[in-house]
Amino acid sequence: MNHPAMSFRIQAACSEVIWAVRLNLVWLVFTLAGGVILGLGPATVAAYTLARRHARNETFQVWREFWTVYRREFVRASLLVLPAVLVAVVLVGNYLYFSALGPGYGVPRIASFVALILLAGVGAHVGPLYAHYDLPPWAYWPKAAQLALLRPASTVILLLALSAIAYATTALPLLAPLFSFGAWIYLNTWLCQRFFQENEARLLSKGNS
């Protein structure tokens, strides 16, 4: 066994875990600073922007750069994120409501669950899309829906990753304030960067770039 190589890999893995914890902390602080509702959108967009820069091996000061993006994208990010959060809250509420009514309401309960899964699949593309492409504000959700539907394998991978982090958070609730959000944004960005590169390479090979 090559011990120096193994040591390097362990060190790199620990470094990425620490990065996810830092990202989680700064996202949480700025979300709370905006009173949650007003802070959620810009904090999420700022986190995805920095996660993309980290994935590209850029060096930057986390808190200063986070604040710069947070302030610059405050309105656009809120318009991007908050409507989807509202829809998700309504769907979760519907699911719990119909579940409480019993077996006779299985159809609307399942419909609410399926709609929530579809929203999660599309939403998993939105943050990385926003950080990676410069599109009109109204175009991100339709583009994310297009990618989610046309590349179902990638969407399934994203949903499995989200489910794994959600399950770990449920099993260990302390992960949420310490690690979970940062870990999801980091992993989501890392995966989508590769999906975007594959898609761009495919389009280029067809002469559609």
N, C-alpha and C positions, 0 to 999 in steps of 0.2 A: 504493500500500500504506500502511496506517495503521501507522506505525512505533511510536507509543506503545502501541497495542493489542497489536501483536505482541510488544513488549518485556514488556508485562504478562503475556501468556500464557506466555512463556518463563520469566519469573520465577516464576509460579504453578506451572509444571511442575517447575522445579528445587526449589521448596519442597516439593512432594509427594514427590519423589525423596528429599530429605533426611529427610522424615518417615518414609518407608519404611525408610531406613537406621537411623534412631533406634529405630524399632519393632523391627527385626531385632536390634539390639544388646541392647536391654533384654530381649527374649524369650530371647535366647541366654544372657545372664548369669544370669537367674533359672532357666532350665532347668538350667544347669550347677550352680547353687547348690543345687538339689534333688537333685543326683546323677543328673540326666537322668530317671531313671524316676519319682522322686517330684516332680521339678520340671516335667515336661513338661505335665501336665494344668493345674495352676494358672497356669503361665506362658502357655499357649495361651489360656485363658479370659481372663486379664488383658489379653493383647494384643488379643483381639477386642473386649473391653469398651472399651478406649481407642481402638481403630480406629473403633468406632461413634461415640464421642463426638467424635472428630476429624472424621468425616464430617458430623456435625451442627454443625460449626464452633464447638465448645466450646473454651474455653481452660483448660488445666490444667498442673500440673507433672508431667511424664511419670514420673519415677522414683518420686516419692512416691505418686502415684495407682496406679501399677503394683503397688507393694508392698502397698498397701491392699487391692486386689482379690485379689492373689496369696494373701495371708494369709487373707482372708475366705472365699475359695472353694476353699481347699486340698483339703479332703476331697471336696466335691461335684464339683469339676473333675476330680480324679483318677478318680473313679468314672465320670465321663462319657467321659473320653478313653482311659484305659489299656486297657479291654477292647477297644475298636476297634483300638488299636495292636497288641495281641496277635493279634487276628484277621488284621490286615494282614500281620504278620510271618509267620504260619502260611501265608497264601495265597501270599506271595512265595516262601517256602521251598518250598511245593508246586510252584509254577510252575517254579522253577529245578531242582528234583529231577526232575520229569517231563521237562523239556527235556533234561536230561543223559542220560536213559534212551533217547532217540531217537524216531524217527517212530512207533513202535508205541504210544506213550503220548500221542498227540496229543489224544485226547478229554479225559482228566483235566487235561492241560496247558491246553487251551482253556477248560475249565470253571473252573480256578483263575484264569485271566486275566479271564474274564467276571465272576466273583465279585469280583475285585479292583476292576474298573471300577465295578461296582454299589456297592461299599463307598465308593469315592472320590466317586461322584455323590451318595450320601446324606450322606457325611461333610462334603462341601463346604457343606451347609446347616446343620450342627449348631452350629458356632462362632457364626455370625451369629444363628442362632435363640436361642442361649443369651444372647447380649448384648442381643437385642431384646425377647424375650418372657419373662415370668415364669411358668414352667410347673413342674409337679412334676419332680424329677430324672429319673424313669423315662420321662417323656413326650417328651423331646427327640428321641431317635432314631426313634421311631414317627412323630412329626410331620415330621421331616426326610425320612423315607422316603415319606410321603404327598406332600409337596411335590415331591420328586424325580420321583415317578412321574406325578403329575397335571400337572406343568408340565415336560414333557421338553425343550422348547426352552431353558428357563432352565438346566436341568441340563447340556445339551450345551454351552452357553456357558461355564458354570463349568468343565467338564471341558477345554474347549479352552484356557481361560485357565491352568488348572493345567498342561496339557501344554506350553504355550508357556514357562512359567516353568521347568518341569522340563527342557525341551530346552535352554534358555539356560544353566541351571546345569550340565548335562552338558557343553555346549560350553565353558563358562568356569567351572570348578570353584570358583574363588575367589569367585564370586557367592554361594555358599551361606552362608559365615560373614559376608558383608558386606551382603547384600541380599535373597536369595531368599525366606527365610521371612517377613520383614517385607513384601516386595512381594506375596506371595500373600495374607497376612492382610489387608493394605490393600485389594487388588483384590477379594478374595472378599467382604469386608464392603461395599465400595462397590457391587458388583453386587447382592448380596442385599438391601441396603437398598432398592434400586429394585424388585426383584422383590417384596419384601414390601409395598411401597407400592402396586404394581399389584394385588396380590392383595387387599389390604384395600379398595382402591377398587372392585374388582370385586364383592367380597362386600357392600360398602355399597350399591352400585347394585342389588343383588338383595334388599336388605333383610335380610341375614343377619349384619350386624355385631353 
